[in-house]
Amino acid sequence: MIRVGEKLGMQMEGRMRNVRFYEGKYYDSIRMGMLREEWEEIKGHV
């Protein structure tokens, strides 16, 4: 999923470590995003 976001032009904005607990194991939570200006620039080139 991280690679999909990167291909869409998003950047990793944050990583919260060991916040999700699933089947006895902790996982990191990733936040990805892009600025409105970046989105409009990409949208204009489509």
PDB file with SEQRES, HELIX, SHEET and CRYST1 records, atoms N, CA, C and O in Angstrom:
SEQRES   1 A   46  MET ILE ARG VAL GLY GLU LYS LEU GLY MET GLN MET GLU          
SEQRES   2 A   46  GLY ARG MET ARG ASN VAL ARG PHE TYR GLU GLY LYS TYR          
SEQRES   3 A   46  TYR ASP SER ILE ARG MET GLY MET LEU ARG GLU GLU TRP          
SEQRES   4 A   46  GLU GLU ILE LYS GLY HIS VAL                                  
HELIX    1 AA1 ILE A    2  LYS A    7  1                                   6    
HELIX    2 AA2 ARG A   36  GLY A   44  1                                   9    
SHEET    1 AA1 2 GLN A  11  TYR A  22  0                                        
SHEET    2 AA1 2 LYS A  25  GLY A  33 -1                                        
CRYST1    1.000    1.000    1.000  90.00  90.00  90.00 P 1           1          
ATOM      1  N   MET A   1       0.814  -1.197   0.000  1.00  0.00           N  
ATOM      2  CA  MET A   1       0.000   0.000   0.000  1.00  0.00           C  
ATOM      3  C   MET A   1       0.859   1.263   0.000  1.00  0.00           C  
ATOM      4  O   MET A   1       0.473   2.287  -0.564  1.00  0.00           O  
ATOM      5  N   ILE A   2       2.016   1.182   0.631  1.00  0.00           N  
ATOM      6  CA  ILE A   2       2.904   2.356   0.652  1.00  0.00           C  
ATOM      7  C   ILE A   2       3.356   2.679  -0.763  1.00  0.00           C  
ATOM      8  O   ILE A   2       3.383   3.846  -1.153  1.00  0.00           O  
ATOM      9  N   ARG A   3       3.707   1.673  -1.526  1.00  0.00           N  
ATOM     10  CA  ARG A   3       4.158   1.902  -2.907  1.00  0.00           C  
ATOM     11  C   ARG A   3       3.048   2.473  -3.780  1.00  0.00           C  
ATOM     12  O   ARG A   3       3.316   3.283  -4.667  1.00  0.00           O  
ATOM     13  N   VAL A   4       1.820   2.065  -3.544  1.00  0.00           N  
ATOM     14  CA  VAL A   4       0.687   2.618  -4.299  1.00  0.00           C  
ATOM     15  C   VAL A   4       0.567   4.110  -4.022  1.00  0.00           C  
ATOM     16  O   VAL A   4       0.413   4.909  -4.945  1.00  0.00           O  
ATOM     17  N   GLY A   5       0.639   4.478  -2.754  1.00  0.00           N  
ATOM     18  CA  GLY A   5       0.576   5.893  -2.392  1.00  0.00           C  
ATOM     19  C   GLY A   5       1.703   6.700  -3.014  1.00  0.00           C  
ATOM     20  O   GLY A   5       1.488   7.810  -3.500  1.00  0.00           O  
ATOM     21  N   GLU A   6       2.914   6.134  -2.997  1.00  0.00           N  
ATOM     22  CA  GLU A   6       4.057   6.826  -3.599  1.00  0.00           C  
ATOM     23  C   GLU A   6       3.876   6.998  -5.099  1.00  0.00           C  
ATOM     24  O   GLU A   6       4.231   8.043  -5.644  1.00  0.00           O  
ATOM     25  N   LYS A   7       3.333   5.998  -5.773  1.00  0.00           N  
ATOM     26  CA  LYS A   7       3.104   6.112  -7.217  1.00  0.00           C  
ATOM     27  C   LYS A   7       2.042   7.164  -7.535  1.00  0.00           C  
ATOM     28  O   LYS A   7       2.059   7.765  -8.610  1.00  0.00           O  
ATOM     29  N   LEU A   8       1.122   7.384  -6.602  1.00  0.00           N  
ATOM     30  CA  LEU A   8       0.094   8.406  -6.785  1.00  0.00           C  
ATOM     31  C   LEU A   8       0.613   9.803  -6.460  1.00  0.00           C  
ATOM     32  O   LEU A   8      -0.080  10.794  -6.686  1.00  0.00           O  
ATOM     33  N   GLY A   9       1.830   9.880  -5.932  1.00  0.00           N  
ATOM     34  CA  GLY A   9       2.436  11.175  -5.625  1.00  0.00           C  
ATOM     35  C   GLY A   9       2.390  11.548  -4.154  1.00  0.00           C  
ATOM     36  O   GLY A   9       2.777  12.657  -3.785  1.00  0.00           O  
ATOM     37  N   MET A  10       1.926  10.648  -3.321  1.00  0.00           N  
ATOM     38  CA  MET A  10       1.853  10.937  -1.889  1.00  0.00           C  
ATOM     39  C   MET A  10       3.219  10.750  -1.230  1.00  0.00           C  
ATOM     40  O   MET A  10       4.087  10.044  -1.742  1.00  0.00           O  
ATOM     41  N   GLN A  11       3.382  11.400  -0.087  1.00  0.00           N  
ATOM     42  CA  GLN A  11       4.594  11.265   0.706  1.00  0.00           C  
ATOM     43  C   GLN A  11       4.221  10.748   2.086  1.00  0.00           C  
ATOM     44  O   GLN A  11       3.123  11.001   2.580  1.00  0.00           O  
ATOM     45  N   MET A  12       5.146  10.020   2.701  1.00  0.00           N  
ATOM     46  CA  MET A  12       4.911   9.558   4.058  1.00  0.00           C  
ATOM     47  C   MET A  12       5.014  10.761   5.000  1.00  0.00           C  
ATOM     48  O   MET A  12       6.056  11.413   5.075  1.00  0.00           O  
ATOM     49  N   GLU A  13       3.944  11.040   5.701  1.00  0.00           N  
ATOM     50  CA  GLU A  13       3.903  12.182   6.607  1.00  0.00           C  
ATOM     51  C   GLU A  13       4.131  11.778   8.053  1.00  0.00           C  
ATOM     52  O   GLU A  13       4.492  12.611   8.884  1.00  0.00           O  
ATOM     53  N   GLY A  14       3.925  10.522   8.351  1.00  0.00           N  
ATOM     54  CA  GLY A  14       4.142  10.091   9.728  1.00  0.00           C  
ATOM     55  C   GLY A  14       4.096   8.587   9.870  1.00  0.00           C  
ATOM     56  O   GLY A  14       3.468   7.883   9.078  1.00  0.00           O  
ATOM     57  N   ARG A  15       4.775   8.112  10.893  1.00  0.00           N  
ATOM     58  CA  ARG A  15       4.759   6.686  11.223  1.00  0.00           C  
ATOM     59  C   ARG A  15       4.596   6.587  12.737  1.00  0.00           C  
ATOM     60  O   ARG A  15       5.445   7.048  13.500  1.00  0.00           O  
ATOM     61  N   MET A  16       3.501   5.984  13.151  1.00  0.00           N  
ATOM     62  CA  MET A  16       3.277   5.742  14.574  1.00  0.00           C  
ATOM     63  C   MET A  16       3.641   4.284  14.837  1.00  0.00           C  
ATOM     64  O   MET A  16       3.052   3.362  14.272  1.00  0.00           O  
ATOM     65  N   ARG A  17       4.600   4.111  15.688  1.00  0.00           N  
ATOM     66  CA  ARG A  17       5.146   2.774  15.898  1.00  0.00           C  
ATOM     67  C   ARG A  17       4.368   2.004  16.956  1.00  0.00           C  
ATOM     68  O   ARG A  17       3.972   2.545  17.989  1.00  0.00           O  
ATOM     69  N   ASN A  18       4.162   0.728  16.663  1.00  0.00           N  
ATOM     70  CA  ASN A  18       3.524  -0.226  17.579  1.00  0.00           C  
ATOM     71  C   ASN A  18       2.188   0.261  18.133  1.00  0.00           C  
ATOM     72  O   ASN A  18       1.978   0.246  19.346  1.00  0.00           O  
ATOM     73  N   VAL A  19       1.287   0.690  17.257  1.00  0.00           N  
ATOM     74  CA  VAL A  19      -0.017   1.169  17.709  1.00  0.00           C  
ATOM     75  C   VAL A  19      -1.163   0.218  17.363  1.00  0.00           C  
ATOM     76  O   VAL A  19      -2.225   0.284  17.982  1.00  0.00           O  
ATOM     77  N   ARG A  20      -0.966  -0.644  16.403  1.00  0.00           N  
ATOM     78  CA  ARG A  20      -2.034  -1.579  16.022  1.00  0.00           C  
ATOM     79  C   ARG A  20      -1.678  -2.976  16.520  1.00  0.00           C  
ATOM     80  O   ARG A  20      -0.589  -3.483  16.252  1.00  0.00           O  
ATOM     81  N   PHE A  21      -2.606  -3.588  17.245  1.00  0.00           N  
ATOM     82  CA  PHE A  21      -2.402  -4.919  17.791  1.00  0.00           C  
ATOM     83  C   PHE A  21      -3.299  -5.885  17.039  1.00  0.00           C  
ATOM     84  O   PHE A  21      -4.522  -5.746  17.064  1.00  0.00           O  
ATOM     85  N   TYR A  22      -2.701  -6.865  16.366  1.00  0.00           N  
ATOM     86  CA  TYR A  22      -3.461  -7.814  15.561  1.00  0.00           C  
ATOM     87  C   TYR A  22      -2.870  -9.207  15.721  1.00  0.00           C  
ATOM     88  O   TYR A  22      -1.684  -9.425  15.472  1.00  0.00           O  
ATOM     89  N   GLU A  23      -3.704 -10.139  16.138  1.00  0.00           N  
ATOM     90  CA  GLU A  23      -3.310 -11.532  16.339  1.00  0.00           C  
ATOM     91  C   GLU A  23      -2.025 -11.652  17.162  1.00  0.00           C  
ATOM     92  O   GLU A  23      -1.101 -12.379  16.797  1.00  0.00           O  
ATOM     93  N   GLY A  24      -1.991 -10.925  18.275  1.00  0.00           N  
ATOM     94  CA  GLY A  24      -0.883 -11.042  19.215  1.00  0.00           C  
ATOM     95  C   GLY A  24       0.390 -10.322  18.823  1.00  0.00           C  
ATOM     96  O   GLY A  24       1.436 -10.551  19.431  1.00  0.00           O  
ATOM     97  N   LYS A  25       0.330  -9.455  17.822  1.00  0.00           N  
ATOM     98  CA  LYS A  25       1.526  -8.767  17.353  1.00  0.00           C  
ATOM     99  C   LYS A  25       1.214  -7.292  17.115  1.00  0.00           C  
ATOM    100  O   LYS A  25       0.117  -6.956  16.669  1.00  0.00           O  
ATOM    101  N   TYR A  26       2.172  -6.408  17.410  1.00  0.00           N  
ATOM    102  CA  TYR A  26       2.007  -4.979  17.187  1.00  0.00           C  
ATOM    103  C   TYR A  26       2.531  -4.583  15.810  1.00  0.00           C  
ATOM    104  O   TYR A  26       3.534  -5.118  15.339  1.00  0.00           O  
ATOM    105  N   TYR A  27       1.838  -3.634  15.168  1.00  0.00           N  
ATOM    106  CA  TYR A  27       2.216  -3.146  13.847  1.00  0.00           C  
ATOM    107  C   TYR A  27       2.261  -1.627  13.853  1.00  0.00           C  
ATOM    108  O   TYR A  27       1.599  -0.981  14.665  1.00  0.00           O  
ATOM    109  N   ASP A  28       3.054  -1.057  12.934  1.00  0.00           N  
ATOM    110  CA  ASP A  28       3.130   0.384  12.777  1.00  0.00           C  
ATOM    111  C   ASP A  28       1.929   0.887  11.979  1.00  0.00           C  
ATOM    112  O   ASP A  28       1.335   0.143  11.198  1.00  0.00           O  
ATOM    113  N   SER A  29       1.581   2.144  12.182  1.00  0.00           N  
ATOM    114  CA  SER A  29       0.545   2.803  11.404  1.00  0.00           C  
ATOM    115  C   SER A  29       1.209   3.917  10.598  1.00  0.00           C  
ATOM    116  O   SER A  29       1.944   4.740  11.145  1.00  0.00           O  
ATOM    117  N   ILE A  30       0.942   3.931   9.300  1.00  0.00           N  
ATOM    118  CA  ILE A  30       1.568   4.892   8.389  1.00  0.00           C  
ATOM    119  C   ILE A  30       0.531   5.922   7.949  1.00  0.00           C  
ATOM    120  O   ILE A  30      -0.614   5.574   7.660  1.00  0.00           O  
ATOM    121  N   ARG A  31       0.935   7.188   7.899  1.00  0.00           N  
ATOM    122  CA  ARG A  31       0.082   8.256   7.376  1.00  0.00           C  
ATOM    123  C   ARG A  31       0.738   8.819   6.129  1.00  0.00           C  
ATOM    124  O   ARG A  31       1.906   9.208   6.142  1.00  0.00           O  
ATOM    125  N   MET A  32      -0.034   8.855   5.050  1.00  0.00           N  
ATOM    126  CA  MET A  32       0.485   9.393   3.795  1.00  0.00           C  
ATOM    127  C   MET A  32      -0.445  10.485   3.305  1.00  0.00           C  
ATOM    128  O   MET A  32      -1.647  10.457   3.572  1.00  0.00           O  
ATOM    129  N   GLY A  33       0.111  11.443   2.589  1.00  0.00           N  
ATOM    130  CA  GLY A  33      -0.726  12.516   2.081  1.00  0.00           C  
ATOM    131  C   GLY A  33       0.002  13.360   1.051  1.00  0.00           C  
ATOM    132  O   GLY A  33       1.171  13.134   0.738  1.00  0.00           O  
ATOM    133  N   MET A  34      -0.728  14.343   0.534  1.00  0.00           N  
ATOM    134  CA  MET A  34      -0.145  15.275  -0.425  1.00  0.00           C  
ATOM    135  C   MET A  34      -0.824  16.622  -0.249  1.00  0.00           C  
ATOM    136  O   MET A  34      -1.981  16.705   0.163  1.00  0.00           O  
ATOM    137  N   LEU A  35      -0.093  17.661  -0.567  1.00  0.00           N  
ATOM    138  CA  LEU A  35      -0.629  19.011  -0.470  1.00  0.00           C  
ATOM    139  C   LEU A  35      -1.616  19.271  -1.605  1.00  0.00           C  
ATOM    140  O   LEU A  35      -1.522  18.666  -2.673  1.00  0.00           O  
ATOM    141  N   ARG A  36      -2.550  20.166  -1.366  1.00  0.00           N  
ATOM    142  CA  ARG A  36      -3.529  20.512  -2.391  1.00  0.00           C  
ATOM    143  C   ARG A  36      -2.832  21.012  -3.658  1.00  0.00           C  
ATOM    144  O   ARG A  36      -3.243  20.679  -4.770  1.00  0.00           O  
ATOM    145  N   GLU A  37      -1.778  21.811  -3.486  1.00  0.00           N  
ATOM    146  CA  GLU A  37      -1.042  22.332  -4.644  1.00  0.00           C  
ATOM    147  C   GLU A  37      -0.427  21.203  -5.466  1.00  0.00           C  
ATOM    148  O   GLU A  37      -0.417  21.254  -6.696  1.00  0.00           O  
ATOM    149  N   GLU A  38       0.088  20.181  -4.777  1.00  0.00           N  
ATOM    150  CA  GLU A  38       0.652  19.031  -5.487  1.00  0.00           C  
ATOM    151  C   GLU A  38      -0.435  18.276  -6.237  1.00  0.00           C  
ATOM    152  O   GLU A  38      -0.225  17.849  -7.373  1.00  0.00           O  
ATOM    153  N   TRP A  39      -1.604  18.108  -5.606  1.00  0.00           N  
ATOM    154  CA  TRP A  39      -2.716  17.409  -6.243  1.00  0.00           C  
ATOM    155  C   TRP A  39      -3.189  18.155  -7.485  1.00  0.00           C  
ATOM    156  O   TRP A  39      -3.424  17.549  -8.531  1.00  0.00           O  
ATOM    157  N   GLU A  40      -3.327  19.471  -7.364  1.00  0.00           N  
ATOM    158  CA  GLU A  40      -3.808  20.253  -8.506  1.00  0.00           C  
ATOM    159  C   GLU A  40      -2.797  20.235  -9.642  1.00  0.00           C  
ATOM    160  O   GLU A  40      -3.186  20.254 -10.809  1.00  0.00           O  
ATOM    161  N   GLU A  41      -1.514  20.199  -9.324  1.00  0.00           N  
ATOM    162  CA  GLU A  41      -0.488  20.114 -10.361  1.00  0.00           C  
ATOM    163  C   GLU A  41      -0.594  18.778 -11.102  1.00  0.00           C  
ATOM    164  O   GLU A  41      -0.524  18.746 -12.331  1.00  0.00           O  
ATOM    165  N   ILE A  42      -0.759  17.693 -10.375  1.00  0.00           N  
ATOM    166  CA  ILE A  42      -0.888  16.371 -10.997  1.00  0.00           C  
ATOM    167  C   ILE A  42      -2.206  16.291 -11.786  1.00  0.00           C  
ATOM    168  O   ILE A  42      -2.235  15.794 -12.912  1.00  0.00           O  
ATOM    169  N   LYS A  43      -3.267  16.776 -11.194  1.00  0.00           N  
ATOM    170  CA  LYS A  43      -4.593  16.729 -11.829  1.00  0.00           C  
ATOM    171  C   LYS A  43      -4.596  17.518 -13.136  1.00  0.00           C  
ATOM    172  O   LYS A  43      -5.266  17.127 -14.092  1.00  0.00           O  
ATOM    173  N   GLY A  44      -3.859  18.615 -13.184  1.00  0.00           N  
ATOM    174  CA  GLY A  44      -3.798  19.432 -14.392  1.00  0.00           C  
ATOM    175  C   GLY A  44      -3.055  18.759 -15.529  1.00  0.00           C  
ATOM    176  O   GLY A  44      -3.261  19.110 -16.690  1.00  0.00           O  
ATOM    177  N   HIS A  45      -2.190  17.795 -15.218  1.00  0.00           N  
ATOM    178  CA  HIS A  45      -1.408  17.117 -16.256  1.00  0.00           C  
ATOM    179  C   HIS A  45      -2.097  15.863 -16.781  1.00  0.00           C  
ATOM    180  O   HIS A  45      -1.570  15.208 -17.680  1.00  0.00           O  
ATOM    181  N   VAL A  46      -3.251  15.520 -16.244  1.00  0.00           N  
ATOM    182  CA  VAL A  46      -3.942  14.288 -16.690  1.00  0.00           C  
ATOM    183  C   VAL A  46      -4.702  14.532 -17.948  1.00  0.00           C  
ATOM    184  O   VAL A  46      -5.342  13.619 -18.469  1.00  0.00           O  
TER     185      VAL A  46                                                      
END                                                                             
